[in-house]
Amino acid sequence: MNRAHEEIDPIRLGILWDRLVSICDEIVEGLVRTSFSSIVREGYDVSVVLFDRDARMFAQGTRSIPVFIGTAPTMIRNMLSKFPPDSLKPGDILITNDPIHGTGHLFDISVLRPVFRGEERVGYSMTITHLPDIGGMGFSASATESFHEGIFIPVCRLYDGGELNTFILDLLRANVRTPEQVIGDVMANVGANELGGRQLLDFMAEYGVDDLRPVSEAVRRQSEAAVRSALREIPDAIYRNRLDFEGPSGPLELAVAIDKQDDGLVIDFSGSSPCVSTGINVPLCYSRAMALYAIKCATAPTIPNNEGAALPIQVTAPENCILNALRPFPSAGRHVVGHFVPPLVNGALAEVLSDRVQADSGMADILTFHGRHPDGSPMATLYFLSGGFGAMTELDGRSATPGPSNMAVVPVELWESRTGITIVEKRLVPDSGGAGEQRGGLGQIAVLRNDTGYPLKVFSMANRWQFPARGLMGGGSGSLRRHLLNDNPIPATGMQVLAPGDRLTIVEAGGGGMGDPRRRSRESVHRDVALGFVTEEQAREVYGLDKPLASRGS
């Protein structure tokens, strides 16, 4: 019998699957707690994935970034094409930040550890984290070619049979602004993979699993079956959508055609704008991952993530269109455009999956700060804010919640103590969520003051400053994003210098609404007014509420 196709009792499979996900979650927490940068330690810009010995992904951490379920299988194949499995030995650890075969930009480091039981290779553990710096111009969209963006580490051995390749660490130290943070984060990945390998071996011993492939095959097969079953319910047709987004010299366009036949999909991005000379281009690995995420959310959202969910779906795009960028086009800010892929896909499928798709979100706003801490030491750090989440059928959008990514909030107290940048104000913006039977999530305002005593460079890569989050099924659009320096409007993309005492105000975009606002329950509108989410004026003019004050205090 081929052991990769060995049948496993469903109850036992459920137990094994849950245990594997919990192992990934434990590795995530170990990685987070040992990392040096706030983007990992508090922001959870991290993923942990496990593969069987055939390099098939079968488990991912619950708090992993959604996009990495699509990019990790591509990355491991790239790594193993350079170092074939039979050439690996106990104690080997591979590392790379390849943007084309990996996560789409140089700032994500992927670390892979083959797991051996004795001399037998039984699987792989991989961790992926966003580094605070990789040299070059820093994390921004300002580069005009990929060579400006930082150090490119080709696939190489960071450890060879347990011996550290110190040259890689020396190379990083010599090229980054905050070497202690960067090296600390790299070594946190090493430690997490050591934990991952140990946990995987303990799992095999505890449950009497001699070969991970039957478990891997079973969980992947179940996920694939769940997605295919949901796809069969969608009428066969070609579903299309287009949307505009902010480009460096004017609006650009994304296009999609989704060819649904039987239990499979082909998603084609032909017709999208060509690559541009700023760092918002998106390698296909990232575009594909965002498309897979959107389809999984619409078909089998409760199934744990593994490679099986991707098997029914093909994703294509013409080379060097903005969703299939090749080097040397810059791609550091690939999320600026890549985050539009889920709303693009959702909009195409809205007519047949209106009860499953989501209105557009306000999306994340990522700012990079370069300068000095109050003690004079160098600073290179990121600050995340988010607009409102898009609404769904029977579900209001969450306020100030990122989508389609899922980074966590860095607490104000930690941010201020570690940077010397004061958060003067942070609050939700009334009326910013798109009106609808289900309201879009509210955006937020944050006011940051440079109290470091030194000038600060701030790189921003914002979208949604020209094209708001669209509503669906009659829902309204969310509000636009705005940036201000000392109360004066500034571009939401590019670089600004904050002198000591300067204030940067960030007004985040609201999420789109779902359905006709006049159909929203009167109780919900009253509650929105009472909580300050909706003003009395909007309650009257948009939601049609005659006496919004009547329910105050109810």
Buried (B, 14 or more C-beta within 10 A) or exposed (E): EEEBEEEBEEEEBEEBBEBBBBBBBBBBBBBBEBBBBBBBBBBBBBBBBBBBBEBBBBBBBEBBBBBBBBBBBBBBEBBBEBBEEEEBEBBBBBBBBBBBBBBBBBBBBBBBBBBBBEEEBBBBBBBBBBBBBBBBBBBBBBBBEBEBBBBBBEBBBBBEEEEBBEEBBEBBEEBBBBBEBBBBBBBBBBBBBBBBBBBBBEBBEEEEBEBBBBBBBBBBBBBBBBBBEBBEEBEEEEBEBEBBBBBBEEEBEBBBBBBBEEBBBBBBBEBBBEBBEBBBBBBBBBBBBBBBBBBBBBBBEEBBBBBBBBBBBBBBBBEEBBBBBBBEBBBBBBBBBBBBBBBBBBBBBBBBBBEBBBBBBBBBBBBBBBBBBEEEEBBBBBBBBBBBBBBBBEEBBBBBBBBBBBBBBBEEEEBBEBBBBBBEEBEBBBBBBBBBBBBBBBBBBBBBBBBBBBBBBBBBBBBBBBBBBBBBBBBBBBBBBBBBBEEEEBEBBBBBEBEBEBBBBBBBBBBBBBBBBEEBEBEBBBBBBBEEBBBEEBBBEBBBBEEBEEBEEE
